[in-house]
Every structure is written in structure tokens, then in C-alpha cells.
Amino acid sequence: MIAAIAPILIAIASLAIRLINLATPKGFVFDEVYYVDGARDFLKYGVEVSGSKPEFIVHPPVGKWLIASGIQLFGDNEFGWRFATAIIGTLLILLFARLVHVLFYSPLLTAIGAFLMACDGLVLVHSRTALLDLFLTFFVLLAIYLWHQQRHWLAAIAIGLAMGCKWSAVYFLVAMVFVSLYKIFSEHPSKDLIRPTVMKFIQYGFLPVAVYITSWAGWFLSDRGWDRQWSSNSFASWIHYHSQMLGFHTGLTEKHSYQANPWSWMIMGRPTSFFYESPKGCGSDNCAQEVLAIGTPLLWWAGTIAVSVVIGFWLRSLFKRTTEPALNLIVLGMAAGYLPWFFFQSRTVFTFYAIVFEPFMILALVYCAKLLLDSSLKAGISQGLVAAFVTVILLNFVYFYPIFTGEIITYEAWLQRMWMNSWI
């Protein structure tokens, strides 16, 4: 009974953690300055401007509209800026728990999955910061869940909303289309291929694009948007604007002190410092206050091993021509969320981008927990090992909690949490 309601209890506790002192730190944290400014403009003008002039922006509107919803509800302050991410971060835990449930039908594994997601620092930091990546992650996971459930029209809408947060969602769309077409061509006779193929192209070709274009309604309805007057044809102006956005993203090579090669993401080699100050008020002469966008270290290090194990089992299943939905989803999510970044070695990228594939990494941990619980070990031993792992992750999360939430601590306490020199 406790395991069955555990995800709800975990979500409630996680919501409290997100909302308590949500207005701390004061002022903008990292790139909030861009996205909160955009949200303000949306509420006033329906489009982003700089003074009286159009403003060139490089990310789609959906995430900023969600930030704007918090401002509309609670005012133009730190709590209002971050309220939407706090809610989405909580819903992400419940959505992930639901995915674990439909894959394994185990209340225990579902509870473990929800707990691990709730105990990750990277998710918590994103849930308390008005950035776009958490919205992207939520809609991507929702799309994958609906796609797995074969609710393709809804999945297409969800992936369209994900693209409306950040363009990197398109990698998941491509993966979903590829696997869907593979299933059609492998399961249907050649004479019956046309109808399901056309249907998939409508669902995952037309509908996500339509949702994405609709998300730009404020730009189309206003005459103040960037490049809005480039052509008398508004759609041509919109396409031209997107070509400029693409040029920005492909040409972003400016050096940054916290940029991190994708090779280091999963081991948290160079996490991004969102905020750092040396205030007073910790009972010591030297104090530190930081929001470090780092995953709970032991969770991510174990997750790196778990993903490797899952890939091994997935390759074995290919040779045996067997299928396991959980293995397939983990590999698909890691491939779409992680692998593309390796092709942008010159681009300026950051470790916090890893949040988009984190649900699939944690799913790999849940899968490994299932392997252990189903192993030939005595039930008490296997259950004890899983319980010990979960307990260690909780303790690690609690230990790093001050630098997830920007608490003021002594400099010595802060330095003790810098396990690698590259974290400083």
C-alpha cells in the first residue's frame, strides 16, 4: 500500500522543497535574465522587444510563456519567475513514475524511480530556476510516454510543444519517426504499407510542425517582432528569422568558463555554476552561497554504469531478436538526448543540457534494480542492496542540498562539497 502511494507522497514533498525559499537567490540566476525578460515582453506585447525595437531571440516561445504564467499569477518577482518550473519539476516526477509503472507494473520499482528522480540535484536546480530546459525535458518525456502508449496524436502535440521550448527536441522527433517507420515496415505486408506510413507522416510530420508554428502566434499577430517586416509574406519573414536563429546556434563557439564537453556530462566533470556570492550571515568570516547545476554525484556516477549495462543487454536482445520495451526506450532516449551533442565539438555547450536525457538514465538505474531484485540472490540480500543504494543516494542528495538551493554556508563547508577541482 505504501509503495502504491509513494510517488504521490514523494511528489508532495518535492513540491514543498521547490516552493520553500523559491525566491532565493534574489535577482536573476544565470540565464534567467533572458527568459524572464522574454516572459515580461510576452505579457505586455505578445512578442519580445528591446525598448521600442524588435529583439532578436534564439529560442522558441513555449517555455517563456510558461514562465510568464507564473509572473501573471504571483507578480514580477523571483517567486513568480520560478513558479512554473517548480510545478513542472514536480509533475516530471509523477510523469516519470507513470512511465516506470507501465514498463514494469511494479509498485516498488515505481516508487524507486520517483524517489531517484526526486533526489537529483540537477532536476532540483532546474525546478528552482526560470530556464527552458526543464520544460523541454517534461514535454519530451510526455511525448515518449504517449508514443509508447501508442497515443500518437497526443504524442505529436507533446513533441511539438517540446520543440516550442528548444529545438533540440527535434532529435527525439526524428528517433520516434524512425522507430515508428521501422515497426510499420517490419510488421506490415508490402501491400499494406501506404496507409500507416502516410498516417505516421501526418502525425509526426505535419502535427508537431503545426503545433510549433502555432506557438509563434504572438509573433504573427504583432508587427513588432524581429524580421516581421522582412517580407510582405509573414510566413516568409518567419522562415527568414528562423534561418538567422539557425545561424546563431550553429555558429555559437564563444568560449565560456563553464562550457563542458559532452564526454564529461554524465560524470559531472564540469557542472555549471548558476550563481555564486560571498555574503555574510553564516556565523563565519568567510561565507559562500552557490547554486551549482550539478546532478547528485553518486546518482549520476551509478547512472553512467547503469546505462552501460543497459546498452549491453540491449545489444544482446538484438542478437537474440527479442524485445524489451524498457531497454528500447532507454537506448532511444539516450541516443536522441545525448549522442547528437557529440557532433558539435566546436559549439559552446554546458553540462546542464544533460537534464533532457536524465529520465532515461534513471530508467536505466531502475532497470538494473529490477535485475538485482529478480536475480538468484536471496530476496533479503537483493532487497537490502537496493535499499542501501537508495539510502546512499538520499544521503548524498541531503549533503549537497545547500549548493542546490543557494543556502548560505561557511566557505569551508562549501569547499568540502567541491569533490573535484573542476567543480570550482
ZAMARGU-4260 file (C-alpha; in steps of 0.2 Angstrom, whole numbers, plus 5000, padded with zeros to 4 digits):
<rodrens>
0) 5000/5000/5000 | 5014/5012/5005 | 5023/5008/4988 | 5007/5011/4978 | 5005/5029/4985
5) 5024/5033/4987 | 5025/5043/4971 | 5011/5055/4976 | 5020/5057/4993 | 5036/5060/4985
10) 5029/5072/4973 | 5021/5082/4988 | 5037/5083/4997 | 5047/5088/4982 | 5034/5102/4978
15) 5037/5108/4996 | 5056/5108/4993 | 5054/5118/4977 | 5042/5131/4984 | 5051/5134/5001
20) 5063/5149/4998 | 5060/5149/4980 | 5064/5167/4979 | 5081/5164/4984 | 5094/5169/4977
25) 5087/5186/4974 | 5089/5193/4957 | 5092/5184/4941 | 5101/5167/4942 | 5111/5163/4926
30) 5101/5165/4910 | 5085/5170/4919 | 5089/5187/4913 | 5085/5182/4896 | 5070/5171/4898
35) 5061/5182/4912 | 5064/5197/4901 | 5055/5187/4887 | 5041/5182/4898 | 5038/5200/4903
40) 5038/5205/4885 | 5025/5192/4880 | 5013/5198/4894 | 5014/5216/4888 | 5016/5214/4869
45) 5014/5196/4864 | 5032/5196/4856 | 5049/5200/4863 | 5056/5218/4861 | 5070/5228/4867
50) 5063/5245/4871 | 5054/5251/4856 | 5063/5240/4844 | 5061/5221/4839 | 5073/5210/4849
55) 5082/5195/4841 | 5079/5180/4851 | 5086/5162/4848 | 5074/5151/4857 | 5055/5147/4853
60) 5041/5154/4864 | 5033/5140/4874 | 5045/5139/4889 | 5044/5158/4891 | 5025/5158/4890
65) 5025/5146/4904 | 5037/5157/4914 | 5025/5171/4910 | 5011/5161/4918 | 5020/5162/4935
70) 5023/5180/4933 | 5004/5183/4929 | 4999/5173/4945 | 5012/5179/4958 | 5019/5195/4951
75) 5035/5200/4943 | 5047/5194/4957 | 5058/5179/4960 | 5044/5168/4966 | 5034/5172/4951
80) 5048/5169/4939 | 5052/5152/4945 | 5034/5146/4950 | 5031/5137/4933 | 5047/5127/4934
85) 5044/5122/4952 | 5027/5115/4946 | 5034/5106/4930 | 5048/5099/4940 | 5035/5091/4952
90) 5025/5085/4938 | 5040/5077/4930 | 5042/5066/4945 | 5024/5060/4943 | 5026/5058/4924
95) 5042/5048/4926 | 5034/5037/4940 | 5019/5033/4927 | 5031/5028/4914 | 5040/5016/4926
100) 5024/5009/4931 | 5018/5005/4913 | 5035/4997/4909 | 5037/4986/4925 | 5020/4986/4933
105) 5029/4986/4950 | 5024/4997/4964 | 5041/4995/4972 | 5051/5000/4956 | 5039/5014/4953
110) 5042/5021/4970 | 5061/5019/4967 | 5060/5028/4951 | 5050/5043/4958 | 5062/5043/4973
115) 5078/5044/4962 | 5071/5057/4951 | 5066/5067/4967 | 5084/5065/4974 | 5093/5073/4960
120) 5101/5089/4961 | 5101/5094/4943 | 5082/5092/4942 | 5080/5102/4958 | 5091/5116/4952
125) 5081/5117/4936 | 5065/5116/4946 | 5070/5132/4955 | 5077/5142/4941 | 5067/5150/4927
130) 5076/5142/4912 | 5069/5132/4897 | 5077/5115/4899 | 5065/5108/4912 | 5050/5112/4901
135) 5059/5104/4886 | 5063/5088/4897 | 5045/5087/4903 | 5037/5088/4886 | 5050/5076/4878
140) 5046/5063/4892 | 5027/5066/4890 | 5029/5063/4871 | 5039/5047/4873 | 5027/5041/4886
145) 5012/5044/4875 | 5021/5037/4860 | 5025/5021/4870 | 5006/5020/4874 | 5003/5022/4855
150) 4993/5038/4858 | 5001/5046/4843 | 4991/5061/4841 | 4994/5067/4858 | 5012/5062/4857
155) 5014/5073/4842 | 5006/5088/4851 | 5018/5085/4866 | 5034/5084/4855 | 5028/5100/4846
160) 5027/5109/4862 | 5044/5102/4866 | 5051/5109/4850 | 5042/5125/4855 | 5054/5126/4871
165) 5070/5121/4862 | 5075/5115/4845 | 5084/5100/4852 | 5068/5091/4854 | 5069/5088/4836
170) 5081/5074/4839 | 5068/5064/4849 | 5055/5068/4835 | 5067/5060/4822 | 5070/5045/4833
175) 5051/5042/4836 | 5048/5043/4817 | 5062/5032/4813 | 5057/5018/4825 | 5038/5020/4820
180) 5043/5018/4802 | 5054/5003/4806 | 5039/4995/4815 | 5027/4998/4801 | 5039/4991/4788
185) 5044/4976/4798 | 5026/4972/4804 | 5015/4975/4788 | 5015/4966/4772 | 5021/4977/4757
190) 5004/4980/4750 | 4998/4987/4767 | 5012/5000/4769 | 5004/5015/4762 | 4991/5020/4774
195) 5000/5018/4790 | 5015/5026/4783 | 5005/5041/4777 | 4997/5042/4794 | 5013/5042/4803
200) 5019/5056/4792 | 5004/5066/4796 | 5005/5063/4815 | 5024/5066/4817 | 5027/5077/4801
205) 5013/5089/4800 | 5005/5090/4818 | 5021/5094/4828 | 5026/5107/4815 | 5008/5114/4816
210) 5009/5115/4835 | 5027/5123/4834 | 5021/5136/4821 | 5005/5140/4832 | 5017/5143/4847
215) 5023/5158/4837 | 5006/5166/4836 | 5011/5181/4846 | 5025/5185/4833 | 5012/5183/4818
220) 4999/5193/4827 | 5011/5208/4831 | 5020/5219/4819 | 5034/5222/4832 | 5043/5205/4831
225) 5061/5203/4824 | 5061/5202/4805 | 5042/5204/4805 | 5043/5216/4791 | 5056/5207/4781
230) 5044/5202/4768 | 5025/5206/4764 | 5023/5187/4767 | 5023/5185/4786 | 5027/5166/4784
235) 5042/5171/4773 | 5048/5183/4786 | 5046/5169/4799 | 5057/5157/4789 | 5070/5170/4786
240) 5070/5174/4805 | 5072/5155/4808 | 5087/5155/4796 | 5095/5168/4807 | 5092/5158/4823
245) 5099/5143/4815 | 5115/5153/4810 | 5117/5158/4828 | 5115/5141/4835 | 5127/5133/4823
250) 5140/5147/4825 | 5140/5148/4844 | 5158/5145/4848 | 5162/5159/4860 | 5172/5152/4875
255) 5164/5151/4892 | 5172/5147/4908 | 5159/5134/4912 | 5157/5126/4895 | 5159/5107/4896
260) 5162/5094/4883 | 5148/5081/4882 | 5161/5067/4886 | 5161/5074/4904 | 5142/5077/4906
265) 5137/5060/4914 | 5151/5061/4927 | 5148/5079/4931 | 5165/5084/4926 | 5162/5102/4924
270) 5145/5107/4931 | 5138/5125/4928 | 5138/5137/4942 | 5122/5147/4940 | 5125/5159/4955
275) 5139/5162/4967 | 5142/5176/4980 | 5151/5178/4997 | 5138/5186/5008 | 5138/5187/5027
280) 5127/5178/5039 | 5134/5160/5041 | 5142/5163/5058 | 5160/5164/5050 | 5171/5177/5042
285) 5170/5168/5026 | 5154/5163/5018 | 5148/5155/5002 | 5131/5155/4993 | 5130/5145/4977
290) 5118/5137/4965 | 5128/5124/4956 | 5119/5115/4942 | 5126/5098/4946 | 5117/5081/4947
295) 5118/5072/4964 | 5135/5065/4961 | 5133/5046/4966 | 5117/5045/4957 | 5125/5051/4941
300) 5140/5040/4943 | 5130/5025/4946 | 5118/5030/4932 | 5133/5030/4920 | 5137/5012/4924
305) 5118/5008/4923 | 5117/5015/4905 | 5132/5004/4900 | 5124/4989/4907 | 5108/4993/4898
310) 5117/4995/4882 | 5125/4978/4884 | 5108/4970/4887 | 5100/4979/4873 | 5114/4973/4861
315) 5111/4955/4867 | 5092/4957/4864 | 5096/4962/4846 | 5106/4947/4843 | 5093/4936/4851
320) 5079/4945/4841 | 5069/4948/4857 | 5062/4965/4863 | 5061/4973/4879 | 5051/4990/4879
325) 5061/4997/4894 | 5078/4993/4885 | 5072/5001/4869 | 5066/5017/4877 | 5082/5019/4887
330) 5093/5017/4872 | 5081/5029/4861 | 5081/5042/4875 | 5100/5042/4877 | 5103/5042/4858
335) 5091/5056/4855 | 5096/5066/4870 | 5114/5064/4872 | 5123/5057/4856 | 5119/5072/4845
340) 5129/5084/4856 | 5145/5074/4851 | 5143/5081/4833 | 5145/5099/4840 | 5163/5099/4847
345) 5166/5117/4842 | 5149/5123/4849 | 5148/5131/4867 | 5138/5118/4877 | 5135/5115/4895
350) 5133/5101/4907 | 5115/5106/4912 | 5109/5102/4895 | 5110/5084/4901 | 5094/5085/4910
355) 5084/5081/4894 | 5091/5063/4895 | 5091/5061/4913 | 5075/5052/4914 | 5082/5038/4903
360) 5097/5037/4914 | 5087/5035/4929 | 5076/5022/4920 | 5092/5013/4917 | 5095/5013/4936
365) 5078/5006/4939 | 5081/4993/4926 | 5097/4987/4935 | 5087/4987/4952 | 5075/4976/4943
370) 5089/4964/4938 | 5095/4964/4955 | 5078/4960/4963 | 5075/4947/4950 | 5092/4939/4952
375) 5097/4922/4960 | 5102/4931/4976 | 5091/4928/4991 | 5077/4941/4992 | 5083/4948/5008
380) 5100/4952/5001 | 5094/4959/4984 | 5082/4970/4993 | 5095/4975/5006 | 5107/4980/4992
385) 5093/4991/4983 | 5088/4999/4999 | 5106/5003/5003 | 5109/5011/4986 | 5093/5022/4988
390) 5098/5027/5006 | 5116/5032/5000 | 5108/5042/4986 | 5097/5051/4998 | 5111/5055/5010
395) 5121/5061/4995 | 5107/5072/4990 | 5105/5079/5008 | 5123/5083/5009 | 5124/5093/4993
400) 5107/5101/4996 | 5114/5118/5001 | 5123/5121/4984 | 5107/5115/4975 | 5096/5128/4983
405) 5108/5143/4986 | 5109/5142/5005 | 5122/5152/5014 | 5135/5141/5022 | 5153/5143/5028
410) 5167/5143/5014 | 5174/5128/5022 | 5158/5119/5021 | 5156/5124/5003 | 5174/5119/4999
415) 5171/5101/5007 | 5157/5099/4994 | 5169/5103/4979 | 5174/5085/4976 | 5183/5089/4960
420) 5194/5104/4956 | 5184/5106/4940 | 5168/5110/4950 | 5176/5126/4956
</rodrens>
